[in-house]
Amino acid sequence: MSEKKMTALLLKSYEDQTFRKVEMPVPVAGPGEVLVSVKASGVNPIDTKIRTGVAPYAMPELPAVLGTDMAGVVISTGEGVTAFRPGDEVYGLTGGVRGLQGSLAQFAAVDEKLIAIKPANLTMREAAALPLVFLTAWEGLVDHANVREGDRVLVNGGAGGVGHMVVQLAQALGAEVYATASGEKCDLVRQLGATPINYREQTVEQYVQNCTSGKGFDIIYDTVGGDALSSVLGAVKNYGHITSCGAFGEYDITTSSLRSATLSAVFVLLRMLSGEGRSHHGEVLATLTRLVEEGKVKPVVDARHFTLNNALEAHKAVEDASAAIKIVIDVA
C-alpha cells in the first residue's frame, strides 16, 4: 500500500527565509497524540522571528514545517488518548518550534495535552487566532499576577495580539481595565470594554493620577517591552505586580523596586519546549472555550485571506504591522 502524502510548507534555510511547497508523508499519531486535519494556522510574531532566524530559543532544525497556532479536526488518536475522538474540532498552540511539526501542513500529529475542543460559536479561522495570545494573557494575568475582582489593571499595548486578550480576560475576571494605545486603536480598546489611554496625549504620571488618584495600578501587564515597559514601572501601586511578555532586554527596575512590586516574565513557549506541564495549556484552552461560548472573549481577525500558496505574504503582513491584530492562513 502506498504511503499517504500531504501538502506542507517547508522552511529549508534561515538565510533564504522562504517557504517551499512540498509533498511529504502524513504523520502518524504516536502515544498520547492525535492526528489532526489542519484547517487554519494562526500567525504570530514568533512565527516570523523563527522564519527569519532571530529566535534561537525556539528555532527548529531545518528543514521544518512552521506554524504555532492550529485549528482543525481530529482524524485518529494514538495509544492512550481518551479525551478526544475522530471528528472532534480542536485548537491549540501545538508546534512550529524545536522538534514539533507546525500547522502549515494539511495534517499534524500533536500532543493531546496541548489542545482543547474549539468553541462551537467560532469558525476555524477565528479559533486558530486564539491559542498563543490567550495562553500568554492567562499566564501573566492569572498564573503570575493572580488577578482578582476589582483590581485595577493596566494593559500596556491593549490593541495588540496579546493585549486584546489581556483586556478581555481581565474584564471577564472582574477587573477594572485600562489600556494604552494610540490614535484610532483607542477606539478598539473602547469597543473591547476597557478605558483607553492615549499614551501620546498623556504622560504616565497624568494617567496614573486620572485613573487611580495617584495610587498606581494593582497589576500592569506589559505586552510591548523596551522603553514602553521602562516607562510604566512607576505606574504600579505599592506591593503591586508587573508582568511582561516583552521583557527581552536590560532594565533599571529601581522605580518598581522602591514600591516593593513583584515583577514576572511570561514565555508561553516554555511548556512546549520543555515538555513540563503541557497539560496546563489544554486546561486553560478549555476555559477559553467556555469564555468564548459565553460571549466574554472574542478574537479580532484580519479580513484578508491567505493560503499555503501565499503564506509568506501573511508573514509579511505581521512584520509590516498592517495586520488588524491577528492574521490567519487557511490551510484547508
C-alpha positions, 0 to 999 in steps of 0.5 A, a space after each residue: 500500500 502506498 504511503 499517504 502524502 500531504 501538502 506542507 510548507 517547508 522552511 529549508 534555510 534561515 538565510 533564504 527565509 522562504 517557504 517551499 511547497 512540498 509533498 511529504 508523508 502524513 504523520 502518524 499519531 504516536 502515544 498520547 497524540 492525535 492526528 489532526 486535519 489542519 484547517 487554519 494556522 494562526 500567525 504570530 510574531 514568533 512565527 516570523 522571528 523563527 522564519 527569519 532566524 532571530 529566535 534561537 530559543 525556539 528555532 527548529 532544525 531545518 528543514 521544518 514545517 512552521 506554524 504555532 497556532 492550529 485549528 482543525 479536526 481530529 482524524 485518529 488518536 494514538 495509544 492512550 488518548 481518551 479525551 478526544 475522538 475522530 471528528 472532534 474540532 480542536 485548537 491549540 498552540 501545538 508546534 512550529 518550534 524545536 522538534 514539533 511539526 507546525 500547522 502549515 501542513 494539511 495534517 499534524 500529529 500533536 500532543 493531546 495535552 496541548 489542545 482543547 475542543 474549539 468553541 462551537 460559536 467560532 469558525 476555524 479561522 477565528 479559533 486558530 487566532 486564539 491559542 498563543 495570545 490567550 495562553 500568554 494573557 492567562 499566564 501573566 494575568 492569572 498564573 503570575 499576577 493572580 488577578 482578582 475582582 476589582 483590581 485595577 489593571 493596566 494593559 500596556 499595548 491593549 490593541 495588540 495580539 496579546 493585549 486584546 486578550 489581556 483586556 478581555 480576560 481581565 474584564 471577564 475576571 472582574 477587573 477594572 481595565 485600562 489600556 494604552 494605545 494610540 490614535 484610532 486603536 483607542 477606539 478598539 480598546 473602547 469597543 473591547 470594554 476597557 478605558 483607553 489611554 492615549 499614551 501620546 496625549 498623556 504622560 504616565 504620571 497624568 494617567 496614573 493620577 486620572 485613573 487611580 488618584 495617584 495610587 498606581 495600578 494593582 497589576 500592569 501587564 506589559 505586552 510591548 517591552 523596551 522603553 514602553 515597559 521602562 516607562 510604566 514601572 512607576 505606574 504600579 501601586 505599592 506591593 503591586 505586580 508587573 508582568 511582561 511578555 516583552 521583557 527581552 532586554 536590560 532594565 533599571 527596575 529601581 522605580 518598581 523596586 522602591 514600591 516593593 512590586 513583584 515583577 514576572 516574565 511570561 514565555 508561553 513557549 516554555 511548556 512546549 519546549 520543555 515538555 513540563 506541564 503541557 497539560 496546563 495549556 489544554 486546561 486553560 484552552 478549555 476555559 477559553 472555550 467556555 469564555 468564548 461560548 459565553 460571549 466574554 472573549 472574542 478574537 479580532 481577525 484580519 479580513 484578508 485571506 491567505 493560503 499555503 500558496 501565499 503564506 509568506 505574504 501573511 508573514 509579511 503582513 505581521 512584520 509590516 504591522 498592517 495586520 488588524 491584530 491577528 492574521 490567519 492562513 487557511 490551510 484547508 
